Amino acid sequence: MTLLPDGPRSPRLVQALSFAVSRQGTMRRLRRQYGSAFTVQSLNLGRMVMLADPGEVRELFQAAPDVADTPDANLGSVLGPGSFFAITGDEHRRQRRLLTPPFHGRRLRAYESLIESETRRETDSWPEGRPFPVMPSTMRITLNVILRAVFGAEGAELDELRALLPKAVRLGSVLAVLPVARVELGGHGPGARFDRYRRRYDEIVDLLIDRAQADPRLAERDDVLAMLVQSRYDDGSAMRRDQIADQLLTLLTAGHETTATTLAWAVERLRRHPAVLERLAGADDATLDAALMEVQRVRPVIELTSRQVRAEAMRLGRWTLPRGTVVTASIALLHHDATLFPDPGRFDPDRFAGARAETYGWIPFGGGVRRCIGAAFAALEMRVVLRTMLRDFAFEPTTAPPERSHNRGIAVAPARGGLAVVHRRRPDDVSGDGAAAHPHRAADPAG
């Protein structure tokens, strides 16, 4: 027997508009009204059960793929049939096994110098003493890092992908949630434009694969494309070119904008907490990681992660959900749950000092078999970029109100792009205990 959580009875369009106007505000209001689980109606996913209880989220993430798996409506429709967003079951496990090694151990550490050099190259042109948004810079840093570390691109191909992919990803994100916009109009319109982007992307990846296969030093390369060209399934077969192209595009889509946006939020948060900002200059990796974890808690750039019921019915905690129901873990609600994070509105990196995050309460990378495969890479990239920025620049604190959240489709970003005022450091600006000299000080405001 079906047993769904209660929820609003207003028309689907009214509910969708409420989420569009204020997603976090709507989720918090519904939680106050209905508790830690409620049912809503969405335009593109239909009936959706939203969860904010860690125990029920754990059950969702631990469900077998034949019980609950990726929703029908997702980015796989634009990233390709070989994307992690599109593949399921055995095929998902097989490809995940091939893509795991580049993001762990020695392979992962090999990317650190690349990330630092891209950060310094971008920040060399930062203006001093006047406000500017850091997000355009963090977007360029993370894009360049992925193109080199994942695609192994250099020269003309690097330049062309740098121009092509941001446009393709932005348009693809819109088409994924509004598939009606993909209708063909005699070679015109958004759908036709995306198809042209995709054809050119596939041509460039084909060229990169050809070069990798002809490279006598292929085995010494650390980029993901080179490793996928050499990888083999258990039966000895290689990945097809279209599978490699789809997965590289997936890694870029999942890891570029989200990482860049988190770094922009880090600047926005730290400038409003000068005591934390001062402590982080010259801090060790564990202290930087704790600060970034707290940034991801208070300002998650992805607010929801979903599965769709594939079995005839799914028992989930108190509920029995029928086939086709989309079940969503609300990252934003979990991260602001006072039972998990006391005084959740307070920005306090010390809550993560020397402690592991609650597995099903802190979930910026999702969870279960579909947890972001590049989570360790993203954590490394954010740490190295933040460490490099704080080592080279003093950020002026501010008493300005917090930046509002702006929904960019894939990610929720600071509305002003993480506005900063910086001054290049002198060699003696950072002392041995990590204290930094800031040219301007401000009170440490709450929130």
C-alpha positions in Angstrom: 0.0 0.0 0.0 1.3 3.4 -1.0 2.1 5.8 1.9 3.5 9.2 0.9 4.5 12.1 3.2 2.0 14.9 3.4 2.6 18.1 1.4 1.0 21.2 -0.2 -2.2 20.8 -2.2 -1.7 23.8 -4.4 -1.6 23.3 -8.2 1.7 22.1 -9.7 2.4 25.4 -11.4 2.0 27.3 -8.1 4.4 24.9 -6.3 6.9 25.2 -9.1 6.8 29.0 -9.1 7.3 29.0 -5.3 10.5 26.9 -5.7 11.7 29.1 -8.6 11.3 32.3 -6.6 13.0 30.9 -3.4 14.0 27.3 -3.3 15.6 27.3 0.1 12.9 29.5 1.6 10.2 27.2 0.2 12.0 24.1 1.5 12.4 25.5 5.0 8.7 26.6 5.1 7.5 23.2 4.0 9.8 21.5 6.6 8.3 23.7 9.4 4.8 22.8 8.2 5.1 19.1 7.3 8.3 17.8 9.1 11.4 16.1 7.8 9.6 14.6 4.7 7.1 16.1 2.4 5.6 15.5 -1.1 5.7 18.2 -3.7 4.8 18.5 -7.4 7.5 19.7 -9.9 7.1 20.6 -13.6 9.9 18.4 -15.0 10.1 15.5 -12.4 6.4 15.1 -11.4 5.7 13.9 -7.9 8.7 14.4 -5.7 9.3 13.3 -2.1 11.8 15.5 -0.3 13.8 14.1 2.7 15.6 15.9 5.4 16.1 13.0 7.9 19.6 11.5 7.9 18.3 8.0 8.6 15.9 8.1 5.6 18.6 9.7 3.4 20.9 6.8 4.4 18.3 4.3 3.3 17.9 6.1 0.0 21.6 6.1 -0.8 22.0 2.5 0.2 19.1 1.3 -2.0 20.1 -1.2 -4.7 20.0 0.3 -8.3 17.0 -2.0 -9.2 15.1 -0.3 -6.3 16.1 3.3 -6.8 18.5 4.9 -9.3 19.1 8.1 -11.2 15.9 9.9 -12.4 14.8 9.7 -16.0 15.1 13.5 -16.4 18.7 14.4 -15.8 21.8 15.8 -17.5 22.4 12.5 -19.3 20.0 13.7 -21.9 22.5 16.3 -23.1 25.8 14.8 -21.9 25.3 11.6 -23.9 24.3 7.9 -23.3 27.7 7.1 -21.9 27.5 9.7 -19.2 27.4 8.7 -15.5 24.1 10.5 -15.4 22.6 8.1 -18.0 24.1 4.7 -17.3 22.8 2.4 -14.7 23.3 -1.0 -13.1 26.3 -3.1 -14.2 27.4 -0.6 -16.8 27.6 2.1 -14.2 29.7 -0.1 -11.9 32.0 -1.1 -14.8 32.7 2.5 -15.8 33.0 3.8 -12.3 35.7 1.2 -11.6 37.7 2.5 -14.6 37.4 6.2 -13.6 38.2 5.8 -9.9 42.0 5.4 -10.1 42.7 8.9 -11.5 41.1 10.6 -8.5 42.9 8.8 -5.7 46.4 8.4 -4.2 49.5 9.3 -6.2 47.5 10.2 -9.3 45.5 12.8 -7.4 48.6 14.4 -5.8 50.2 14.8 -9.2 47.6 17.5 -10.0 48.6 19.8 -7.1 51.4 21.8 -8.9 49.1 22.2 -11.9 46.3 23.7 -9.8 48.7 26.1 -8.1 50.3 27.3 -11.3 46.8 27.9 -12.9 45.8 29.8 -9.8 48.8 32.0 -9.8 48.6 32.7 -13.6 45.0 33.8 -13.1 45.5 35.9 -10.0 48.6 37.7 -11.3 46.3 40.2 -13.0 44.0 40.8 -10.0 43.5 44.5 -9.2 44.5 45.8 -5.8 42.5 48.0 -3.5 39.2 48.0 -5.4 36.2 45.6 -5.4 36.0 42.9 -8.0 34.1 39.5 -8.2 36.4 36.5 -7.8 34.0 34.1 -9.5 35.0 34.8 -13.1 38.6 34.0 -12.0 37.7 30.8 -10.1 35.7 29.7 -13.2 38.7 30.2 -15.4 41.0 28.4 -12.9 38.8 25.3 -12.6 38.1 25.2 -16.3 41.8 25.3 -17.2 42.6 22.7 -14.5 40.0 20.3 -15.9 41.0 20.8 -19.5 44.6 20.0 -18.7 44.3 17.4 -15.9 41.3 15.6 -17.3 41.4 16.2 -21.1 45.2 16.5 -21.4 44.6 19.4 -23.7 47.3 21.9 -24.8 47.8 24.5 -27.5 45.0 25.1 -30.0 42.8 22.4 -28.6 43.0 23.8 -25.1 42.1 27.3 -26.5 39.2 26.0 -28.5 37.8 23.9 -25.7 38.2 26.8 -23.3 35.9 28.9 -25.5 33.5 26.1 -26.5 32.7 24.1 -23.4 31.4 26.9 -21.1 28.8 27.8 -23.7 27.9 24.2 -24.3 27.5 23.4 -20.6 25.4 26.5 -19.9 23.1 25.7 -22.8 23.0 22.0 -22.0 21.9 22.7 -18.5 18.9 24.6 -19.7 18.0 21.9 -22.2 18.2 19.2 -19.5 15.5 20.9 -17.4 13.5 22.3 -20.4 13.7 19.6 -23.0 10.9 21.3 -25.0 13.5 23.9 -25.9 15.5 21.3 -27.8 12.9 21.1 -30.6 14.6 21.4 -34.1 13.7 24.6 -36.0 15.2 23.9 -39.4 18.8 24.0 -38.0 18.1 27.0 -35.8 17.2 27.4 -32.1 18.9 26.2 -28.8 18.7 22.5 -29.7 20.5 22.9 -33.0 23.1 25.2 -31.5 23.9 22.7 -28.8 24.2 19.9 -31.4 26.8 22.0 -33.3 28.7 22.5 -30.0 28.6 18.8 -29.4 29.7 17.8 -32.9 32.8 20.0 -32.6 33.5 18.8 -29.1 33.5 15.2 -30.3 35.8 16.1 -33.2 38.3 17.6 -30.7 38.2 14.6 -28.3 38.7 12.3 -31.3 41.9 14.3 -32.1 43.0 14.1 -28.5 42.5 10.4 -28.4 44.4 9.9 -31.7 47.3 11.9 -30.2 47.2 9.9 -27.0 47.3 6.6 -28.8 50.3 7.7 -30.8 52.1 9.1 -27.8 55.2 6.9 -27.0 55.1 8.2 -23.4 51.4 7.6 -22.9 52.0 5.4 -19.8 53.8 8.3 -18.1 50.9 10.8 -18.5 48.7 11.7 -15.6 45.7 13.2 -17.4 42.4 11.2 -17.2 42.0 10.9 -21.0 45.3 9.1 -21.3 44.3 6.7 -18.5 41.0 6.0 -20.1 42.6 5.2 -23.4 44.8 2.6 -21.6 42.1 1.3 -19.3 40.4 -2.1 -19.9 37.2 -3.7 -18.5 37.4 -7.1 -16.8 36.9 -8.8 -20.2 39.9 -7.0 -21.7 37.8 -4.6 -23.9 38.6 -0.9 -24.1 36.2 2.0 -23.6 34.7 3.2 -26.8 35.5 6.7 -28.0 32.0 7.9 -27.5 32.0 6.6 -24.0 35.3 8.5 -23.3 33.9 11.7 -24.8 30.7 11.4 -22.7 32.5 10.8 -19.5 35.0 13.6 -20.0 32.2 16.0 -20.6 30.4 14.7 -17.5 33.5 15.2 -15.3 33.8 18.8 -16.6 30.1 19.5 -16.1 30.0 18.1 -12.6 33.3 19.5 -11.4 33.9 22.9 -13.1 31.2 25.3 -12.1 30.4 23.7 -8.7 34.1 23.9 -7.5 34.4 27.5 -8.8 31.2 28.5 -7.1 32.3 27.0 -3.8 35.5 29.0 -4.0 33.5 32.2 -4.6 31.4 31.5 -1.6 34.5 30.9 0.5 35.7 34.4 -0.3 32.3 35.8 0.4 32.1 34.0 3.8 35.7 34.6 4.9 35.6 38.3 4.3 32.7 38.5 6.8 34.6 36.5 9.4 38.0 38.2 9.8 39.2 36.1 12.7 38.8 33.0 10.5 40.3 34.8 7.5 43.4 35.8 9.5 43.8 32.3 10.9 43.7 30.6 7.5 46.7 32.6 6.0 49.5 30.1 6.3 47.3 27.4 7.9 47.8 23.7 7.4 45.7 21.6 5.0 43.5 20.2 7.8 42.5 23.8 8.8 41.8 24.8 5.2 39.8 21.7 4.7 37.7 22.4 7.8 36.9 25.9 6.5 36.0 24.7 3.1 33.7 22.0 4.6 31.9 24.7 6.6 31.6 26.8 3.5 29.9 23.9 1.7 27.7 23.3 4.7 26.4 26.9 5.0 26.4 27.6 1.3 25.8 24.3 -0.6 26.1 25.0 -4.4 23.9 22.0 -5.2 20.9 21.9 -2.9 19.2 18.6 -4.0 20.3 15.1 -5.0 17.7 12.6 -6.3 16.8 9.0 -7.1 13.8 7.5 -8.8 11.9 4.5 -7.6 12.5 1.6 -10.1 10.8 -1.2 -8.1 7.1 -1.7 -7.9 7.3 -0.1 -4.5 10.0 1.1 -2.2 9.9 1.0 1.6 11.8 4.0 2.9 11.7 4.6 6.7 8.1 5.6 7.4 7.0 5.6 3.8 6.0 3.2 1.0 6.7 4.9 -2.4 5.3 3.7 -5.7 7.3 3.1 -8.9 8.3 6.4 -10.7 8.4 8.5 -7.5 11.4 10.9 -7.5 13.0 10.9 -4.0 15.2 13.8 -3.2 17.6 14.3 -0.4 17.5 18.0 0.6 21.2 19.0 1.0 20.2 22.5 2.1 17.9 21.3 4.8 20.3 18.7 6.2 23.1 21.2 6.3 21.0 23.6 8.4 19.6 21.0 10.8 20.3 22.1 14.4 20.3 18.5 15.6 23.2 17.8 13.3 24.9 21.2 13.4 24.2 23.2 16.6 23.6 26.9 15.9 23.5 26.1 12.2 23.3 29.7 11.0 26.8 30.4 12.6 29.8 30.1 10.3 32.2 28.0 12.4 34.9 25.9 10.7 36.0 24.5 14.1 32.9 22.3 14.0 34.9 20.2 11.4 38.3 20.4 13.1 39.7 16.9 13.7 36.3 15.3 13.0 34.7 13.5 10.1 31.6 15.0 8.7 28.3 13.2 9.4 28.1 10.8 6.4 24.4 11.3 5.8 24.1 14.9 7.2 26.9 16.6 5.3 26.4 15.6 1.6 27.6 18.3 -0.8 28.8 15.5 -3.1 25.7 13.3 -2.8 26.1 9.7 -1.5 26.0 6.0 -2.2 27.1 4.5 -5.5 26.3 7.8 -7.2 28.4 9.9 -4.9 30.5 12.4 -7.1 33.5 10.4 -8.3 35.6 13.5 -8.4 34.9 14.5 -4.8 38.5 14.0 -3.7 39.8 15.9 -6.7 37.4 18.8 -6.0 38.5 18.9 -2.3 42.2 19.0 -3.4 41.5 21.7 -6.0 39.6 24.0 -3.6 42.3 23.6 -0.9 45.2 24.4 -3.2 43.4 27.4 -4.9 42.3 28.9 -1.5 45.8 28.3 0.0 47.5 29.9 -3.0 45.1 32.9 -3.0 45.6 33.5 0.8 49.3 33.1 0.6 49.7 35.7 -2.2 47.0 38.2 -1.2 45.5 39.8 1.9 41.7 40.0 1.5 40.1 43.0 3.1 37.4 42.0 5.6 34.0 43.7 5.2 30.9 44.5 7.2 28.7 44.5 4.1 25.5 42.3 4.3 25.9 38.7 3.0 25.6 38.3 -0.7 22.3 36.8 -1.7 22.1 33.5 -3.4 21.6 33.4 -7.2 20.4 30.3 -9.0 22.5 29.6 -12.0 20.7 26.4 -13.0 23.4 23.9 -12.0 24.8 25.8 -9.0 23.7 28.3 -6.5 26.2 31.2 -6.6 26.8 34.5 -4.6 24.8 37.1 -6.5 27.7 39.5 -6.7 30.2 36.8 -7.6 32.1 36.7 -4.3 33.1 40.4 -4.2 36.7 40.9 -3.0 39.2 43.7 -2.2 42.8 42.4 -2.2 46.3 43.6 -1.6 49.4 41.6 -2.7 51.3 40.3 0.3 54.9 41.2 1.1 57.2 38.4 2.1 56.8 39.2 5.8 53.0 39.5 5.8 52.5 36.0 7.1 54.1 35.0 10.3 55.2 31.5 11.3 52.0 30.8 13.4 49.8 31.6 10.4 48.7 35.1 11.5 48.3 37.6 8.7 48.6 41.3 8.6 45.5 42.8 7.0 45.7 46.4 5.8 42.1 46.9 6.9 40.2 45.3 9.8 36.5 44.8 10.5 34.4 43.5 13.2 33.6 39.7 13.1 29.9 39.7 12.3 27.7 36.7 13.0 26.1 34.8 10.1 
